[in-house]
């Protein structure tokens, strides 16, 4: 038994969850925040048999593409002379960070 933990962009989560369920993979959604932009992420926990991990990874890859986004960082604070951060910056968002963990015991109560 494996636990696949996928941290994905909120914009990708809905379609990803639908595809996982259509492929009979059980998924639990957790709201999360973090990263450079401090924007919403979705953390999905997918409990699956070891032989279904590749299928889960394929579904995640198909739904979570990275893309570029232009952001305007917060203006410098206090006596900071670094004005380079005040200009819009292009950053990469989306994609997925995935962990696959062995599960010693699993029960559905």
C-alpha positions in Angstrom: 0.0 0.0 0.0 1.2 3.5 -0.8 0.2 7.0 0.1 0.7 9.6 -2.7 0.8 13.1 -1.4 0.5 15.7 -4.2 0.7 19.5 -3.6 -0.8 21.2 -6.6 -2.0 24.6 -7.7 -5.6 25.4 -6.7 -6.4 25.9 -10.4 -5.4 22.3 -11.3 -7.0 20.6 -8.3 -10.6 20.3 -9.5 -9.8 18.5 -12.8 -7.2 16.4 -11.2 -9.6 15.2 -8.5 -12.2 14.4 -11.1 -9.7 12.3 -13.1 -8.5 10.5 -10.1 -12.1 9.5 -9.0 -13.0 8.5 -12.6 -10.0 6.1 -12.5 -11.3 4.7 -9.2 -8.5 6.2 -7.0 -9.6 7.4 -3.6 -8.5 11.0 -2.8 -8.7 13.3 0.2 -8.4 17.1 -0.4 -6.6 19.4 2.1 -6.5 23.2 1.7 -2.9 24.5 2.1 -0.9 27.6 1.5 2.7 28.2 1.0 5.5 28.8 -1.4 7.1 31.9 -2.8 3.8 33.6 -3.7 1.9 32.5 -0.5 -1.1 31.6 -2.7 -3.5 28.7 -2.1 -2.4 25.2 -2.9 -4.3 22.0 -2.6 -2.7 19.0 -1.0 -4.2 15.7 -2.1 -3.7 12.4 -0.3 -4.2 9.4 -2.5 -4.2 6.0 -0.9 -3.5 3.3 -3.5 -2.1 -0.2 -4.1 1.6 -0.2 -5.1 0.8 -1.2 -8.7 -1.5 1.8 -9.1 1.1 4.4 -8.2 2.3 4.8 -11.9 -1.4 5.4 -13.0 -1.8 8.1 -10.3 1.5 9.8 -11.3 0.3 9.8 -15.0 -3.0 11.4 -14.0 -1.2 14.0 -11.9 1.3 14.8 -14.8 -1.6 15.2 -17.3 -3.5 17.6 -15.1 -0.8 19.7 -13.4 1.2 21.7 -16.0 3.6 24.4 -14.9 3.0 27.9 -16.4 4.4 31.4 -16.1 2.7 34.1 -14.2 3.7 37.8 -13.8 3.6 39.1 -10.2 4.3 42.4 -8.7 6.1 41.9 -5.4 5.3 44.0 -2.4 7.2 47.3 -2.4 10.4 47.4 -0.2 9.8 48.2 3.5 11.7 50.5 5.7 15.2 51.6 4.7 15.7 49.0 2.1 17.4 50.3 -1.0 16.7 47.2 -3.1 14.2 48.5 -5.7 14.8 45.7 -8.1 12.0 43.7 -6.3 9.4 46.5 -7.0 9.1 45.6 -10.7 6.8 42.9 -12.1 8.5 39.6 -12.2 7.7 36.5 -14.2 7.6 33.3 -12.1 6.8 29.7 -12.8 3.6 28.4 -11.1 1.6 25.2 -11.3 3.0 21.7 -11.7 3.0 19.4 -8.7 5.2 18.3 -5.9 4.6 14.6 -5.2 5.7 12.3 -2.4 5.1 8.6 -2.4 5.2 6.9 1.0 5.0 3.3 2.1 2.0 2.6 4.3 2.5 0.1 7.0 -1.2 -0.1 8.0 -4.4 1.1 6.5 -7.9 0.9 7.9 -11.2 2.4 6.8 -13.4 2.8 9.8 
